[in-house]
Amino acid sequence: MTVSPHSKAKALKPGSRRPAKELCSECGLCDTYYVHYVKEACAFLNQQIAELETVAHDRSRDLDNDLDLYFGVNQEMIAARKKEPIEGAQWTGIVSTIACEMLERKMVEGVVCVQNTAEDRFQPMPIIARTPEEVLAAKVNKPTLSPNLNVLEQIEQSGMKRLLVIGVGCQIQALRAVEKELGLEKLYILGTPCVDNVSREGLQKFLNTTSRSPETVVHYEFMQDFRIHFKHEDGSIEKVPFFGLKTNKLKDVFAPSCMSCFDYVNSLADLVVGYMGAPFGWQWIVVRNDTGKEMLDLVREQLNTQPVMSQGDRSNAVQQSIPAYDKGVTLPMWAAKMMGVVIERIGPKGLEYARFSIDSHFTRNYLYLKRNYPQKLASHVPEYAKKIVSQYKLPD
């Protein structure tokens, strides 16, 4: 019997320095014998989104097409929400519903998703869910670095042939790079947009600095109304204006990998479900290929939908945010609230809000990379990101 290269390889020992060093996003690949492929697969050692787009979607994005440029290869975009939301879901439960349907219809034998530990609601615990109940136990985002791919060895050892993986951009790039080594008959990838993750310690600093009651926060999200929405255990929603964040205290809280990432929209997933391109209260869904369409079709009848929309102009707001973040400017809360109200009324909405968010993060991350890893700037920043960043004047 021929032994595949990775079957003789060993995972890195816990605590070992990862090949990507401080840029490691802790995706979990190095915790498995697939570490054998890390130099090719790691998003921070070998950025290859354009090449992998062609593998996953049969084409890479068209840089002259604005929708492609910003949001990646796409067949369809809609705004949606479940007619009957899942109780306790962060939104209405579209991601969980798709995963449950795929298990119940036996389209897949397992779902890679992230529960939390019994001790800590924010401490991620990747699992291979085999029942809808296990999927539902993973609902609600864990806004911390999560080693989702550390279950890859279990997949091969279990003999599974049909699998759904739910993950974020850096995890999915590594997964696509080793996909052919997994021995699967069919891999489905359901992605979520991702930006600014933190370590568990970093998350606590963010909560302590920003929320009125950090110990009771159940989940939070940076929303389209330019406020952070914290949901607390009693069901109350606390809203904090973006512009009131203590930027000077939080500039260093985000992981270096996230500060060096240009895959906010999860370019390599088959289907992406988030909120950034939808009106307030709706979810943004991007179908990237036929596999993604197959997944969305499972739940269409359970959804209220509407076309995506775009309103406003982000450009001035992005340009003004660049030096404000760079200098760690924090407004008094009264001024932050006033600015938030004004921008909510006249600012970018729908896809234009998504472009605002992408532009703001790409310009920030480009500066971070230029200042801290100038040797990686040319090879690590994708062409689409360079084109987006070129619209703005950046400080030295």
Backbone torsions as a table, in degrees:
resi	resn	phi	psi	omega
1	MET	NA	133.8	178.0
2	THR	-77.0	131.0	179.9
3	VAL	-97.3	123.0	-180.0
4	SER	-68.7	151.8	-174.5
5	PRO	-53.6	-41.2	-173.5
6	HIS	-73.0	-20.6	-176.5
7	SER	-68.5	-18.5	176.4
8	LYS	-96.3	-11.7	-178.2
9	ALA	-78.3	160.4	178.0
10	LYS	-123.6	147.6	176.1
11	ALA	-67.5	157.9	173.5
12	LEU	-67.6	145.0	179.0
13	LYS	-67.8	147.8	176.8
14	PRO	-53.5	133.5	-179.6
15	GLY	88.3	-9.1	178.7
16	SER	-66.2	149.3	178.4
17	ARG	-71.4	125.5	-177.5
18	ARG	-74.6	151.8	179.9
19	PRO	-56.6	-32.8	178.6
20	ALA	-80.7	-2.6	178.3
21	LYS	55.2	-130.7	-174.6
22	GLU	-68.6	-14.5	177.4
23	LEU	-86.2	1.6	179.5
24	CYS	-62.0	130.9	178.4
25	SER	-94.2	5.5	178.6
26	GLU	57.3	42.6	-178.4
27	CYS	-69.5	-17.4	177.5
28	GLY	102.8	-11.5	-177.4
29	LEU	-59.8	-40.1	-177.1
30	CYS	-72.8	-9.8	176.9
31	ASP	-84.8	2.4	-178.4
32	THR	-125.9	171.2	176.6
33	TYR	-72.4	-2.9	173.0
34	TYR	-74.6	-1.7	172.9
35	VAL	-55.8	-21.6	175.6
36	HIS	-52.4	-28.8	-176.1
37	TYR	-103.0	9.8	-166.8
38	VAL	-63.6	-36.2	-177.6
39	LYS	-63.7	-29.4	176.4
40	GLU	-86.5	-37.8	-168.2
41	ALA	-87.2	-30.9	-172.9
42	CYS	-64.9	129.7	-178.7
43	ALA	-63.5	-20.6	-176.0
44	PHE	-104.6	-1.1	171.8
45	LEU	-107.8	-28.1	-175.4
46	ASN	-149.0	81.0	179.6
47	GLN	-68.4	119.8	-174.1
48	GLN	-144.5	41.0	-176.1
49	ILE	-60.2	-45.3	-177.2
50	ALA	-60.1	-43.4	-179.2
51	GLU	-66.8	-41.9	-178.3
52	LEU	-74.4	-27.2	172.5
53	GLU	-58.4	-42.7	-179.9
54	THR	-63.6	-38.8	177.4
55	VAL	-66.6	-44.3	-173.6
56	ALA	-80.1	-35.5	-170.9
57	HIS	-121.7	3.1	-178.8
58	ASP	70.5	6.7	171.8
59	ARG	-164.7	157.4	171.3
60	SER	-96.9	171.3	-175.1
61	ARG	-69.6	148.8	177.7
62	ASP	-88.8	111.4	-174.1
63	LEU	-71.3	-11.1	177.0
64	ASP	-94.7	-2.5	177.1
65	ASN	-104.5	118.8	-172.0
66	ASP	-60.5	-40.4	179.9
67	LEU	-64.3	-42.1	176.3
68	ASP	-64.8	-47.1	-176.2
69	LEU	-52.9	-48.5	-175.0
70	TYR	-85.6	-40.3	-166.0
71	PHE	-114.2	0.8	176.5
72	GLY	85.7	-179.3	179.3
73	VAL	-58.5	131.6	-177.2
74	ASN	-148.8	141.5	172.0
75	GLN	-99.6	-32.2	-172.7
76	GLU	-157.6	142.1	171.0
77	MET	-131.5	135.4	175.7
78	ILE	-142.9	163.4	167.4
79	ALA	-103.2	139.4	-174.1
80	ALA	-151.1	160.8	167.8
81	ARG	-156.4	152.6	-177.6
82	LYS	-70.7	140.0	176.5
83	LYS	-65.4	-37.1	177.4
84	GLU	-123.3	93.0	-175.9
85	PRO	-61.3	151.7	173.7
86	ILE	-78.7	127.2	-179.4
87	GLU	-63.1	130.6	178.4
88	GLY	86.6	-5.5	177.3
89	ALA	-69.4	154.7	-178.8
90	GLN	-66.3	-37.9	174.8
91	TRP	-115.8	-117.0	177.2
92	THR	-107.1	-5.2	174.2
93	GLY	97.3	27.1	-178.5
94	ILE	-64.0	-45.7	-178.7
95	VAL	-61.2	-48.8	-179.7
96	SER	-62.2	-38.5	-178.9
97	THR	-64.4	-44.0	178.1
98	ILE	-60.0	-46.1	-178.8
99	ALA	-61.9	-43.4	179.3
100	CYS	-64.3	-42.4	178.9
101	GLU	-61.1	-41.0	-178.1
102	MET	-66.1	-36.7	176.0
103	LEU	-69.2	-46.6	-176.0
104	GLU	-64.8	-33.2	179.0
105	ARG	-87.4	2.4	179.0
106	LYS	60.4	28.7	172.4
107	MET	-71.3	-29.8	177.3
108	VAL	-133.8	158.4	178.0
109	GLU	-97.1	-15.6	-179.3
110	GLY	-160.1	160.2	179.3
111	VAL	-130.0	119.5	173.8
112	VAL	-79.7	115.5	-179.6
113	CYS	-145.5	-177.5	-171.9
114	VAL	-127.0	110.2	168.5
115	GLN	-87.0	-177.0	174.1
116	ASN	-117.5	161.5	179.5
117	THR	-71.4	160.5	179.9
118	ALA	-64.6	-27.2	-175.2
119	GLU	-86.0	-22.4	-168.1
120	ASP	-149.4	116.4	-177.4
121	ARG	-65.2	-18.9	-178.4
122	PHE	-102.7	-0.2	179.8
123	GLN	-89.7	112.4	-174.1
124	PRO	-69.7	144.5	177.7
125	MET	-138.1	91.3	-179.5
126	PRO	-62.7	140.4	177.7
127	ILE	-141.2	166.8	166.3
128	ILE	-104.2	102.4	-179.7
129	ALA	-76.0	134.3	178.8
130	ARG	-114.5	-4.6	179.4
131	THR	-134.1	155.4	174.8
132	PRO	-57.7	-33.9	179.9
133	GLU	-62.7	-38.7	178.9
134	GLU	-69.9	-34.9	175.4
135	VAL	-63.9	-47.4	-177.4
136	LEU	-65.3	-25.8	176.2
137	ALA	-71.5	-10.4	179.4
138	ALA	-100.8	1.5	-178.1
139	LYS	-63.7	154.4	-176.3
140	VAL	85.2	128.7	-179.6
141	ASN	-64.4	147.2	169.9
142	LYS	-109.9	105.4	-170.5
143	PRO	-80.1	42.7	179.1
144	THR	-129.3	161.2	176.8
145	LEU	-58.9	131.6	-172.6
146	SER	-132.8	127.2	-177.5
147	PRO	-83.2	60.8	-175.0
148	ASN	-55.1	-34.8	-173.3
149	LEU	-80.5	0.3	179.8
150	ASN	-69.9	-4.7	177.9
151	VAL	-94.0	2.6	-175.2
152	LEU	-59.4	-38.7	179.2
153	GLU	-62.5	-38.0	179.7
154	GLN	-62.6	-34.6	-179.8
155	ILE	-62.4	-50.0	-178.6
156	GLU	-66.0	-42.1	-177.1
157	GLN	-68.4	-27.6	-178.4
158	SER	-77.2	-18.6	-177.1
159	GLY	81.8	9.6	178.0
160	MET	-59.8	143.8	179.9
161	LYS	-120.5	-17.3	-178.8
162	ARG	-131.9	122.0	-168.2
163	LEU	-140.4	142.6	168.7
164	LEU	-109.5	131.5	175.7
165	VAL	-118.3	128.7	174.4
166	ILE	-106.6	126.5	-176.8
167	GLY	-167.1	-178.9	-179.5
168	VAL	-107.8	175.3	-167.0
169	GLY	-54.3	-50.1	-176.3
170	CYS	-65.5	-36.7	176.8
171	GLN	-65.7	-41.8	-175.8
172	ILE	-72.0	-34.0	176.4
173	GLN	-62.8	-44.9	178.7
174	ALA	-63.6	-40.5	179.5
175	LEU	-63.2	-45.5	178.7
176	ARG	-59.9	-36.3	-177.1
177	ALA	-68.7	-27.2	179.9
178	VAL	-109.8	7.2	-174.7
179	GLU	-52.0	-43.9	-175.7
180	LYS	-68.8	-14.8	-179.4
181	GLU	-88.9	-6.9	-172.4
182	LEU	-83.8	-13.6	178.4
183	GLY	72.1	25.1	-178.2
184	LEU	-88.2	150.0	170.9
185	GLU	-82.2	-34.0	-179.2
186	LYS	-152.0	129.6	175.3
187	LEU	-118.6	125.5	173.7
188	TYR	-108.0	137.7	179.8
189	ILE	-126.3	119.0	177.4
190	LEU	-109.1	112.8	-174.1
191	GLY	-105.2	157.3	170.7
192	THR	-122.3	144.4	173.0
193	PRO	-61.8	150.4	-175.5
194	CYS	-149.3	136.8	176.9
195	VAL	-155.2	142.8	170.4
196	ASP	59.1	54.4	170.5
197	ASN	-78.3	166.1	-176.1
198	VAL	-140.8	165.6	168.8
199	SER	-72.5	168.6	178.2
200	ARG	-60.6	-38.0	178.8
201	GLU	-67.5	-39.5	178.5
202	GLY	-65.4	-37.9	177.5
203	LEU	-61.4	-42.3	-179.7
204	GLN	-63.5	-38.5	177.2
205	LYS	-63.2	-42.3	178.6
206	PHE	-62.0	-47.3	-180.0
207	LEU	-62.5	-45.1	-178.4
208	ASN	-64.0	-32.6	-176.6
209	THR	-82.2	-26.5	-166.8
210	THR	-112.3	-39.0	-173.4
211	SER	-92.3	151.4	177.5
212	ARG	-73.3	-21.5	-177.1
213	SER	-146.2	74.0	-173.0
214	PRO	-59.0	-29.5	-176.0
215	GLU	-74.9	-14.2	-178.7
216	THR	-108.6	4.7	179.9
217	VAL	-68.6	127.0	177.4
218	VAL	-92.5	-44.7	172.9
219	HIS	-161.0	167.7	179.0
220	TYR	-150.1	163.1	177.7
221	GLU	-156.3	144.3	172.1
222	PHE	-81.4	110.3	-167.7
223	MET	-100.8	170.8	-175.3
224	GLN	-69.7	-11.4	177.7
225	ASP	-90.6	15.4	177.7
226	PHE	63.6	32.5	174.4
227	ARG	-132.2	150.7	170.3
228	ILE	-87.6	127.2	179.4
229	HIS	-103.0	114.0	175.1
230	PHE	-100.3	122.7	173.3
231	LYS	-96.1	130.5	-177.9
232	HIS	-104.4	168.3	-175.3
233	GLU	-58.0	-31.1	-179.0
234	ASP	-83.6	5.1	179.0
235	GLY	90.3	-8.3	-179.8
236	SER	-72.1	151.7	178.8
237	ILE	-113.2	122.0	175.9
238	GLU	-100.5	130.6	-177.8
239	LYS	-117.4	125.0	-179.1
240	VAL	-121.2	123.2	-179.1
241	PRO	-61.1	139.2	174.9
242	PHE	-49.8	-42.4	-170.9
243	PHE	-76.7	-5.1	176.4
244	GLY	-98.8	1.1	178.1
245	LEU	-61.8	143.6	177.1
246	LYS	-81.2	73.9	-173.7
247	THR	-57.0	-36.8	-178.7
248	ASN	-63.1	-27.0	179.4
249	LYS	-92.5	-18.3	-171.9
250	LEU	-109.2	-2.5	-175.6
251	LYS	-58.1	-31.2	-175.2
252	ASP	-100.5	8.1	-174.6
253	VAL	-80.7	-26.9	-176.2
254	PHE	-78.8	146.6	-177.8
255	ALA	-63.3	141.0	176.7
256	PRO	-55.1	-33.2	178.0
257	SER	-63.1	-41.6	179.8
258	CYS	-70.1	-31.5	176.9
259	MET	-74.9	-6.3	-179.3
260	SER	-119.7	14.7	-173.8
261	CYS	-100.6	141.5	178.4
262	PHE	-129.3	30.9	178.3
263	ASP	-125.1	51.6	179.8
264	TYR	-53.6	-39.4	-170.2
265	VAL	-93.6	8.3	176.9
266	ASN	57.6	67.1	-169.4
267	SER	-62.3	-24.9	-169.7
268	LEU	-103.7	-0.1	176.0
269	ALA	-73.7	156.9	175.3
270	ASP	-75.1	-37.8	-177.9
271	LEU	-140.0	136.8	-180.0
272	VAL	-122.0	131.4	176.9
273	VAL	-125.9	118.8	178.3
274	GLY	-145.8	-146.1	177.0
275	TYR	-138.9	-14.5	-164.0
276	MET	-64.0	-26.4	-178.7
277	GLY	-102.7	11.9	-175.5
278	ALA	-113.2	159.4	173.2
279	PRO	-62.2	159.0	-179.1
280	PHE	-55.5	130.7	179.6
281	GLY	93.5	-4.3	-179.3
282	TRP	-118.3	163.8	175.1
283	GLN	-105.9	148.1	-179.7
284	TRP	-101.5	124.3	-177.9
285	ILE	-120.6	129.7	178.7
286	VAL	-120.3	118.7	173.6
287	VAL	-92.4	121.2	-176.5
288	ARG	-98.3	-26.4	-175.9
289	ASN	-156.5	-177.2	-176.6
290	ASP	-65.2	-32.5	176.6
291	THR	-64.4	-41.2	176.4
292	GLY	-63.5	-38.0	177.3
293	LYS	-64.1	-41.5	177.7
294	GLU	-58.7	-40.9	-179.4
295	MET	-68.5	-45.1	-178.9
296	LEU	-66.5	-37.6	-178.7
297	ASP	-60.0	-24.8	179.2
298	LEU	-61.3	-29.4	-171.7
299	VAL	-122.2	4.3	-175.5
300	ARG	-53.4	-42.0	-176.9
301	GLU	-68.3	-14.8	178.8
302	GLN	-91.8	1.1	-172.9
303	LEU	-114.8	145.0	158.7
304	ASN	-88.0	134.7	-177.6
305	THR	-131.8	160.0	171.7
306	GLN	-153.3	158.1	178.5
307	PRO	-63.8	152.4	172.7
308	VAL	-66.6	153.1	179.1
309	MET	-132.7	164.8	178.9
310	SER	-145.7	132.1	-175.9
311	GLN	-149.9	140.5	176.2
312	GLY	95.5	-175.3	-179.4
313	ASP	-137.2	119.2	-174.8
314	ARG	-84.3	-18.0	-161.6
315	SER	-57.3	-50.2	-178.0
316	ASN	-64.9	-40.3	-179.7
317	ALA	-62.3	-40.4	178.8
318	VAL	-66.0	-47.3	-177.4
319	GLN	-60.5	-38.9	179.7
320	GLN	-72.0	-28.1	-178.1
321	SER	-74.7	-22.6	-175.8
322	ILE	-62.9	-56.6	178.8
323	PRO	-69.6	-28.9	-179.9
324	ALA	-63.0	-45.2	178.0
325	TYR	-69.3	-42.1	-176.4
326	ASP	-58.9	-36.1	-177.8
327	LYS	-95.5	1.0	178.8
328	GLY	66.2	39.6	-177.5
329	VAL	-73.8	132.4	175.3
330	THR	-126.8	124.2	179.5
331	LEU	-82.4	151.6	169.0
332	PRO	-57.8	149.7	-173.2
333	MET	-60.4	-36.7	179.8
334	TRP	-63.1	-39.9	179.5
335	ALA	-71.5	-37.1	178.7
336	ALA	-63.5	-41.9	178.8
337	LYS	-65.3	-41.6	179.6
338	MET	-63.7	-44.5	179.4
339	MET	-63.6	-38.7	179.2
340	GLY	-62.3	-40.7	179.2
341	VAL	-63.6	-44.4	-178.8
342	VAL	-63.6	-47.7	-177.2
343	ILE	-67.4	-34.7	178.2
344	GLU	-61.9	-34.9	-178.5
345	ARG	-77.7	-42.3	-171.5
346	ILE	-115.2	-3.9	-174.3
347	GLY	-81.8	-177.0	-177.4
348	PRO	-67.5	144.1	179.5
349	LYS	-136.3	157.7	178.8
350	GLY	62.6	-132.5	-178.5
351	LEU	-63.3	-28.2	178.6
352	GLU	-70.3	-33.9	173.2
353	TYR	-64.4	-41.5	178.3
354	ALA	-60.8	-41.9	177.9
355	ARG	-64.1	-39.7	176.3
356	PHE	-56.8	-47.0	-178.0
357	SER	-66.3	-42.3	178.6
358	ILE	-64.5	-48.6	179.8
359	ASP	-58.2	-45.5	-177.5
360	SER	-61.3	-43.9	-178.2
361	HIS	-76.2	-37.7	-179.8
362	PHE	-66.3	-41.5	178.1
363	THR	-64.6	-43.0	177.7
364	ARG	-61.3	-45.9	-176.6
365	ASN	-70.3	-34.7	176.6
366	TYR	-61.3	-44.2	177.7
367	LEU	-63.1	-41.7	-180.0
368	TYR	-60.7	-46.6	-179.2
369	LEU	-65.7	-43.1	-179.0
370	LYS	-60.0	-38.5	-176.0
371	ARG	-83.3	-32.7	-173.1
372	ASN	-105.2	-27.5	-179.3
373	TYR	-138.8	58.6	-174.8
374	PRO	-58.8	-27.6	-180.0
375	GLN	-68.1	-18.5	-178.3
376	LYS	-98.3	-7.4	-170.0
377	LEU	-57.3	-49.1	-174.6
378	ALA	-66.3	-41.2	-173.9
379	SER	-88.3	-26.9	-172.8
380	HIS	-87.8	-29.9	-177.4
381	VAL	-84.9	118.1	-179.9
382	PRO	-63.3	158.2	-177.6
383	GLU	-60.9	-37.3	-179.9
384	TYR	-64.7	-36.5	179.2
385	ALA	-69.4	-38.8	177.0
386	LYS	-60.8	-40.3	-179.8
387	LYS	-66.9	-39.9	178.9
388	ILE	-65.7	-45.7	-178.5
389	VAL	-65.1	-32.2	-176.0
390	SER	-64.1	-12.1	179.6
391	GLN	-74.7	-12.3	-170.9
392	TYR	-122.5	155.7	175.4
393	LYS	-91.6	121.4	-177.1
394	LEU	-107.3	147.6	173.5
395	PRO	-70.6	165.9	179.1
396	ASP	-71.0	NA	NA
